[in-house]
Amino acid sequence: MVETGEADNPDTAPPVNEEGERIHDQTCMNGYCHANNSILDERVPQMTDPQIYRTIDEGGDFMPPQNPLSDRDIQDVIEYLRTIY
């Protein structure tokens, strides 16, 4: 019998941050931003949490800063991103 680690067991996967998912879906995946491109798929897995935070807060490349989001909102989005990327 082969034992699997916690990462292989879906029962031990981290819970989805529902507020982060809501913000992500409404703010990031709308028709104006990331809904029609794969930039998140390419970049998020390679970025640290502080890099993601700074990009959301200050903007980067062609992305404008998301100033209406609070620190907690950004942290929620990062937690959600870590469950899907």
Secondary structure in CASP SS format (residue, H / E / C, confidence):
PFRMAT SS
TARGET T0000
AUTHOR 0000-0000-0000
METHOD secondary structure of the structure
MODEL  1
M C 1.00
V C 1.00
E C 1.00
T C 1.00
G C 1.00
E H 1.00
A H 1.00
D H 1.00
N C 1.00
P H 1.00
D H 1.00
T H 1.00
A C 1.00
P C 1.00
P C 1.00
V C 1.00
N C 1.00
E H 1.00
E H 1.00
G H 1.00
E H 1.00
R H 1.00
I H 1.00
H H 1.00
D H 1.00
Q H 1.00
T H 1.00
C H 1.00
M C 1.00
N C 1.00
G C 1.00
Y C 1.00
C C 1.00
H C 1.00
A C 1.00
N C 1.00
N C 1.00
S C 1.00
I H 1.00
L H 1.00
D H 1.00
E H 1.00
R H 1.00
V H 1.00
P H 1.00
Q H 1.00
M C 1.00
T C 1.00
D H 1.00
P H 1.00
Q H 1.00
I H 1.00
Y H 1.00
R H 1.00
T H 1.00
I H 1.00
D H 1.00
E H 1.00
G C 1.00
G E 1.00
D C 1.00
F C 1.00
M E 1.00
P C 1.00
P C 1.00
Q C 1.00
N C 1.00
P C 1.00
L C 1.00
S C 1.00
D H 1.00
R H 1.00
D H 1.00
I H 1.00
Q H 1.00
D H 1.00
V H 1.00
I H 1.00
E H 1.00
Y H 1.00
L H 1.00
R H 1.00
T H 1.00
I H 1.00
Y C 1.00
END
